[in-house]
């Protein structure tokens, strides 16, 4: 069942099953996205629950949403920023927030042994990226968000997003080249 069908079922039939399937499809991506803003797994789980509660509350409006992916990320960002404001957290240094693109990768023991060093170096290269490059890289490369949607979400032009991605990829390649891994 595709996401559009699930959204229609949720809106038309108040289907808790449809909400559960949407939750299962998005929970990991949205959790990792919230972790960019909130450096606490417990609070992230709480905000994730709030995101899906909002989806449930607004279920009757979902058929009108043209891009659910962008919609759910916007809710997550809004909820995260509200939490930060409520806690009076003054700043978030995105350079200090780890993004491990391979945390959900499944491998055999042998593959894991062989590739652990490469993965650590790649993650290290990603961590060294400037904050905006890191966030753009995560949204487009990990979360598979379209350039237009990611740019809109970040409040930048598509051209600026492309510049951030080009810079990120260039820096990652340079790092891997230094290590003779490319």
N, C-alpha and C positions, 0 to 999 in steps of 0.2 A: 504494500500500500504506500503510495507516495505522500509527501508532506501535505500537498494541497488537499488530497482526499481526507487525510487525518484532520486537518483544520476544519474542513466542512463538516465532518462527523462530529467533531468537538462542538462546533457552533450550533449545528442543527439538532443534535441529539443529546447534548450535554454528556458526551461519552467520556467517562473516566478512563476507559481502555485506550481511547485515542490520545488522551493527555499522557498516559503512561508511556505509550510508544514514542510520542514526541519527546518526552523526558529522556527516555533511553537513547534516542538519537542525538540529543544535544547536551546531555549532562556533562560529559567529559570536556567538550570544547568550551562550554560556558564556564565551568569550574576553573579551567586553566586561564581563561580570559579574566575572570574575577580576581584570580590570584595575582595578576599583574598589578591590580590596584590595591588589593588587601593581602598583606603578607601573613595570613592566618588561615589554616585549613578549616578550623571550627567556624570562623566568621564567614568564610567562603561558602560553607555548606548552608549556613543560615540565609545568606543572600541568594544562593541558588534556589532555595525553597521559596523565597520571596518572589523571585523571577517567575517561577512556575505557578505560584499563587496568582500573580498578576495576569499570566496567560489565561488561567481559569476564570478569573473575574472578567476579563475582556473577551471571553470566548465568542460572544455573539458578534463582535466586530471583526474577528479574524478573517472571514471571507473577503473583506475589503482590503486587507493587507496585501500589497503587491509583491513585497519581498520579505518573507518571514525571517530569513537568515539575518538580514539587517535589523529587522524589528526586534528580534530576541536579543541581539547584541546590544542594541540601544537600551533596552530595558535593563540588562545587566550592568551597563555603564552607569546609567542613571541611579540604580540601586546602590552600586559601589560608591559613587561620588556622594550620594546622600549619607551613607554610612560614615564616610570620611568627614563630612561636614558635621554630623552629629557628634562624632568623637573629637572634633576640633583638631584633627590631624592636619598640620599645616602643609606638609609637602610629602610627595612620594618620589623617591629617586628610582626611576625605572631601571637605571643601570645596576641597582642593587637587587633587583628582582630576578631570580633565576628563571630562565625559560629552557626547559629540557625537552627538546622536540622528540626525543626518543623514549620518553618515560613509559609510553604505552606500547612500545614495539615488542613483539613476541619473537624470540629466537630460540634455537636449540642451544644446548650447553656449549657445543663446539663453536658455533657461530658467535656466541656471546664472548667466548674466550678470545677468539681471533679479532673481533671488531671492537672490543671494549675501549682500547686505546684510541682508535679512530673516532669513536663516538664521543669520548671525553674531550678530545681535541676539537672536534666540531662544535660541541656545546661550549667549550671555552672560547672559541672564535665568535660564536653568537653572543656570548655574554659580554664580550669586549666591544660590541657594537654600541653606537650612541643610542640613546633612549628611543628616539623617533624611528630610527632605522630598525631597531629590534622589534618595536611594536608593529611596524609596517610588515616586516618579514614574517612575524608570527601570524598576523591576520591573513596574509595572502598565501604564504607557503604552507603553514601548518593547518590553518582553519579553512583554507581553500575559498576564501572570500573573493569575490570579483573585485577588480581594481576600482571600479566606480563606487561600489559599496564600501570598500575599505577606506577610500579617500573621503567619502561622505562621512563615514563614521569618525574619522580622525579630524575632520574639519579642514581638510587640505584639498588641493586640486589633484586630479589624476596625474598630471605631469610631475607635481611635487612628490607624490607617492612613488612614481616610477624612478625618480631621482634617489629617493631613500632606498628603494629595493636594489637599484643598480649599485649604489654605494655599499649596501650590506653584502651583496653577492661578491663584489670586488674584494672587500676586506676579508671575507671568509675564504675566498680563493687564495689570497695572498698568504693568509695564515696556514692554510693546508699546503701551499707550495713550499713555505719555509720548512715544513715538517716532511716534505717529500711524500705527501699522501695524495696528491692530486694526479 
